[in-house]
Amino acid sequence: MSKVEDFLTKEEEQEIVEAIRVAEKETSGEIRVHIEKTTSKVPFDRALEVFHELRMDQTELKNGVLIYLAVKDHKFVICGDKGINEVVPKGFWDSTKEVMATHFKIGNFKQGLIDGITKAGEQLQKYFPYDAGDTNELSNEISKG
């Protein structure tokens, strides 16, 4: 599957957006998913670029999390901002990637993304609980490149 548009169905995309909404409901943190066909760069470097392009580095508490996928390359990265990276347990992002990869290996991309979003959301809720004044700083929609 090389076309980004064919990677997930519209229904699957909506389920992922809903998983983001639910994960963010009890936290001030922000989660985004970005999908693109391929990258000529090191995937982590490209994920950092996308992180900045989506203005995820501008959240008030530096608690944004990006799940970046290069579909054709079969690569994905989880990129957390400084605030969240400083508080999650050592190895947390790697263990989250492993859970996601288990689903990805059998072609269940939707569930892999939802599980990654859920795990990130649990950590965001633990360290950055929702406060009455919190606003949704970033879109929950999947971005595509």
N, C-alpha and C positions, 0 to 999 in steps of 0.2 A: 504494500500500500504506500504509494509515494505522494499522493495528493493530500495535503493537510485537510481539505474539505471532506475527504472520505475517511479520515482517521476515526472519527466518532460520528454517530448519528446525531441528529438534532435532539432526539429524546435523551441520548446519553449525555450530550452537552448540558442539557437542562438539569439532569440529575447531578452533574458535577457542580454546576452553579448553585444548586440547592444545598449540596454538601458544604460548599464554601459559606453560604449564608448561615447554615446551622452552626458550623464550626466557629464563625465569627460572632455569633449571637451573644455569647457569654465572655467576650474578651474585647479589649481595645486593639488587638492585633489585626493584621491584614494578610490575607492569603490570595495569591493570584496563580493562575495556570497560563503558561504561554506555550503554544505549539507552533513549530515551523517545520518545513520539509527537511532542510539540511543546513549545516553550517560548515564553513571552511575554516572555522576557528576551533580552538580547544573548547569543548562544550562548556566547561566552567567559565571560561573567559567570556563566551557569548552570553551565558546566563547572567553574568554580572552586567554586561552591556544592557541586556533587556531589563534587568532590575532597575537600572538608572533611567532607561527610556520610559518605563512605566511609572516613574517617580516613586518607586517603592522605598527609596532611600530618604524620602522626605516625610515619613510618618513621624508623628510627634515623639513617640517613645522608641523609635528605631526597632520596631517589632514586626516588620514585614517579612513574609516568607513567599518565595517564588518557586514553583515547580515548573521547570523548563524541560521541554521535550523536542528533540530533533528526530522526527519520525523516520525518515529514510536512513539515517545514520544509526538508528537503534540506540540512541544515547539520551540520558536524562540526568538532570542535576536538581538538587534541592539547595536553594540559596537563601540563607537567613541573614537578616540585618544584624548589626552589632548588638542591639539590645537583647534579642532573643538568643543569639549565639553565645552570649556571656552567661546565660542562666540554664540552658538545657544541659542535661547530663552528657558527659563525654560519650561519644559514639552514638548519640541519639539520631543524628541525621543519617548515619550509615545504616543503623537498624531500620529506620523508616524506609530507606531506599531498598533494603533487602525484602521487606514486606511487599513493596510495590513491584519489584522485579519478579517476585514469585508469580504474581498475577500477569505481568507483562509477558513472561515466557510462554504462557499458554494462550496469549492473545486477548486476555481480559483486561483491556486498557482502562475501561471505565472503572472497574472495581479497584484496580491498582491506584488510580488517581484518587478515588474516594477514600481509600484506606490511608493514603499519604496525607490527604487533607485533614482527615479525622485525627490522625496522630499529631499533626502539627497544631491543630486546633486545641487538643487536650493540653499541650504544653503552653500554648498561648493563654489558655484559660487559667492555668495554674499560676503562671508568672505575671500575667497582665490581665487580671480580671476586669470584667466590664464595670464601668463607672457610669453613673447617671448622665454625666456630661459627654460621654463618648459618642462620636459620630463615625459613620462608615467613611473612611478617608479615601478609599480606592474602590473602583468598580469590582464586582464579583464575576463579571463576564470573562470568558476565556479569550485571551488575546491571541492573534495569529500573525505569523510573519512570513 
